[in-house]
Amino acid sequence: MPNPDLSPERLKTTLLHAIERAGAASSDFDLNPEYTPPVERVLKPAAVLVAITEDGRLILTKRSARLKHHAGQIAFAGGRMDDTDHDLAHTALREAEEEIGLDQTVSTILGHLPSHETVTNYSVTPIVALVPNDLMFTAEPGEVSEVFTVPISHILNLENYRIEGRRWRGQRRQYYTVPYGPYYIWGATARMLRNLAKGVA
């Protein structure tokens, strides 16, 4: 359903404002200061596409349950930067086309959010883009089990975020969540979206 509170022009203005004010880089370690990553580790560049339809819907994916890493989790389309990519925006667009069939030519890139450092040694840059309404998606069956949307108004409301935790590799780890209906959006995805929401607040 379209979001009646955000016209396409107001949505674009809101997102540009959020990108400008999003603040500092984030990491999986923000809520876990007792965990210190190895000093000599090398971060691999990656990018995700924060694609938002002109009627105010954020496009997300549910990862395949067959994947070795992050199986069944909610995520943006995106991945590691290839040697053939021109830049990180190209990485995000290419990965979105491969994972959900999003034509690279239909996205209007507005900018990028601060990078996010993951515990799996990636430096992820979220690329924010507007895309047309009523797109048809083709999920890549090896990686994506579902493509769905969430109202951007839900994502931009900081009151919808909370901190939860679980045990991971023998330690209690905390992380942000921003649940929506049956979808449990958490971890790096929720952390990057919270940066976007903070830019609006």
C-alpha positions as CSV (number, residue, x, y, z in Angstrom):
1,M,0.0,0.0,0.0
2,P,1.2,3.5,-0.8
3,N,2.2,5.7,2.1
4,P,-0.2,8.7,2.0
5,D,2.0,10.8,4.3
6,L,5.0,10.9,1.9
7,S,4.5,12.2,-1.6
8,P,7.3,11.2,-4.0
9,E,8.9,14.7,-3.8
10,R,8.6,14.8,0.0
11,L,10.0,11.3,0.2
12,K,13.0,12.3,-1.8
13,T,13.6,15.4,0.3
14,T,13.3,13.4,3.5
15,L,15.8,10.8,2.3
16,L,18.3,13.4,1.1
17,H,18.0,15.1,4.5
18,A,18.6,11.7,6.3
19,I,21.6,10.9,4.2
20,E,23.2,14.3,4.9
21,R,22.6,13.9,8.7
22,A,23.1,10.2,9.1
23,G,26.3,10.7,11.2
24,A,29.2,8.4,11.9
25,A,30.1,4.9,10.6
26,S,28.6,2.0,12.6
27,S,29.6,-1.5,13.4
28,D,28.5,-4.9,14.8
29,F,30.5,-4.0,17.9
30,D,28.6,-0.8,18.8
31,L,26.6,-2.5,21.5
32,N,29.3,-4.9,22.5
33,P,32.3,-2.8,23.6
34,E,33.8,-5.8,25.5
35,Y,34.4,-7.6,22.1
36,T,37.5,-6.3,20.3
37,P,38.1,-7.4,16.7
38,P,41.6,-8.5,15.7
39,V,43.8,-5.5,15.1
40,E,45.3,-7.0,11.9
41,R,42.2,-8.0,10.1
42,V,41.5,-6.8,6.6
43,L,38.0,-5.5,5.8
44,K,36.6,-6.4,2.4
45,P,34.6,-3.7,0.7
46,A,30.9,-4.4,0.0
47,A,27.7,-2.6,-0.7
48,V,24.0,-3.0,-0.3
49,L,21.1,-1.3,-2.1
50,V,18.6,0.5,0.2
51,A,16.0,0.6,-2.5
52,I,12.8,2.6,-1.8
53,T,9.8,2.8,-4.1
54,E,8.4,6.2,-5.0
55,D,5.3,5.4,-2.9
56,G,7.4,4.8,0.2
57,R,8.1,1.1,0.4
58,L,11.6,-0.3,1.4
59,I,12.6,-3.4,-0.5
60,L,14.1,-6.2,1.5
61,T,14.9,-9.9,1.0
62,K,14.8,-13.0,3.1
63,R,17.9,-15.1,2.5
64,S,17.6,-18.7,1.5
65,A,17.6,-21.2,4.3
66,R,20.1,-23.2,2.3
67,L,22.9,-20.6,2.6
68,K,26.0,-21.4,4.7
69,H,26.1,-17.9,6.2
70,H,23.1,-15.8,7.5
71,A,20.6,-18.4,6.3
72,G,17.0,-17.2,6.6
73,Q,17.9,-13.7,7.7
74,I,16.4,-10.4,6.5
75,A,18.8,-8.4,4.3
76,F,19.3,-5.9,1.6
77,A,20.3,-7.0,-1.8
78,G,24.0,-6.6,-2.0
79,G,27.4,-8.2,-1.6
80,R,31.1,-8.0,-2.0
81,M,32.7,-5.6,-4.4
82,D,34.1,-7.3,-7.5
83,D,37.2,-6.2,-9.4
84,T,35.0,-5.4,-12.4
85,D,32.8,-3.0,-10.4
86,H,33.3,0.7,-11.2
87,D,32.5,1.7,-7.6
88,L,30.4,0.6,-4.7
89,A,27.2,2.0,-6.2
90,H,27.8,-0.3,-9.1
91,T,28.4,-3.2,-6.7
92,A,25.0,-2.5,-5.1
93,L,23.1,-2.2,-8.4
94,R,24.8,-5.3,-9.9
95,E,24.0,-7.4,-6.8
96,A,20.4,-6.2,-6.8
97,E,20.0,-7.2,-10.4
98,E,21.5,-10.7,-9.7
99,E,19.6,-11.3,-6.5
100,I,16.1,-9.9,-7.2
101,G,16.1,-9.0,-10.9
102,L,16.1,-5.2,-10.3
103,D,17.1,-3.5,-13.6
104,Q,20.1,-1.4,-12.9
105,T,18.8,1.4,-15.1
106,V,15.6,2.1,-13.1
107,S,17.3,3.2,-9.8
108,T,17.9,6.8,-9.0
109,I,20.8,6.9,-6.5
110,L,20.4,9.6,-3.9
111,G,23.6,9.0,-2.0
112,H,25.1,6.6,0.6
113,L,24.9,6.2,4.3
114,P,28.0,5.8,6.6
115,S,29.7,2.4,6.2
116,H,29.0,-0.5,8.5
117,E,31.7,-2.8,9.8
118,T,30.5,-6.4,10.2
119,V,31.9,-9.1,12.5
120,T,32.5,-11.2,9.3
121,N,35.1,-8.6,8.2
122,Y,33.2,-6.6,5.6
123,S,33.0,-2.8,5.4
124,V,29.5,-2.4,4.0
125,T,28.3,0.9,2.3
126,P,24.6,1.3,2.1
127,I,23.6,2.9,-1.3
128,V,20.2,4.7,-1.0
129,A,18.1,4.8,-4.2
130,L,14.6,5.5,-5.3
131,V,13.0,3.0,-7.7
132,P,9.6,3.0,-9.5
133,N,6.5,1.5,-8.0
134,D,5.0,-1.8,-8.9
135,L,8.3,-3.5,-9.9
136,M,8.3,-7.2,-10.6
137,F,11.1,-9.1,-8.8
138,T,12.7,-12.4,-9.6
139,A,14.4,-13.9,-6.6
140,E,17.6,-15.8,-7.3
141,P,16.7,-19.2,-5.8
142,G,20.2,-20.0,-4.5
143,E,20.4,-16.8,-2.4
144,V,16.9,-15.3,-1.9
145,S,13.7,-17.1,-0.7
146,E,11.5,-14.0,-0.7
147,V,11.4,-10.4,-1.7
148,F,9.1,-8.1,0.3
149,T,8.5,-4.5,1.3
150,V,8.1,-2.5,4.5
151,P,6.7,1.0,4.8
152,I,9.5,3.5,5.0
153,S,7.5,5.4,7.6
154,H,8.0,2.3,9.9
155,I,11.7,2.3,9.3
156,L,12.2,6.0,9.8
157,N,10.5,5.9,13.3
158,L,13.2,5.5,15.9
159,E,10.5,4.3,18.4
160,N,10.2,1.1,16.4
161,Y,13.8,0.0,17.2
162,R,14.9,-1.9,20.2
163,I,17.9,-3.7,21.5
164,E,17.9,-7.5,22.0
165,G,20.5,-10.1,22.5
166,R,21.5,-13.8,22.1
167,R,24.5,-16.0,22.6
168,W,26.9,-16.1,19.7
169,R,30.2,-18.0,19.8
170,G,29.9,-18.5,23.5
171,Q,29.3,-14.8,24.3
172,R,26.2,-12.7,24.9
173,R,25.8,-10.3,22.0
174,Q,23.4,-7.4,21.7
175,Y,22.0,-5.9,18.5
176,Y,19.3,-3.6,17.1
177,T,16.0,-4.9,15.8
178,V,13.2,-3.2,13.9
179,P,10.5,-6.0,13.5
180,Y,7.7,-5.6,11.0
181,G,4.8,-8.1,11.0
182,P,6.3,-11.6,10.5
183,Y,9.7,-10.2,9.5
184,Y,12.4,-10.0,12.2
185,I,14.8,-7.4,10.9
186,W,17.9,-7.3,13.0
187,G,21.7,-7.1,13.2
188,A,23.6,-5.2,10.5
189,T,20.4,-4.6,8.5
190,A,18.6,-3.0,11.4
191,R,21.8,-1.0,12.4
192,M,22.1,0.5,8.9
193,L,18.4,1.4,8.8
194,R,18.7,3.0,12.2
195,N,21.4,5.3,10.9
196,L,18.9,6.4,8.2
197,A,16.2,6.9,10.8
198,K,18.6,9.0,13.0
199,G,19.2,11.3,10.0
200,V,15.5,12.1,10.0
201,A,15.0,12.5,13.8
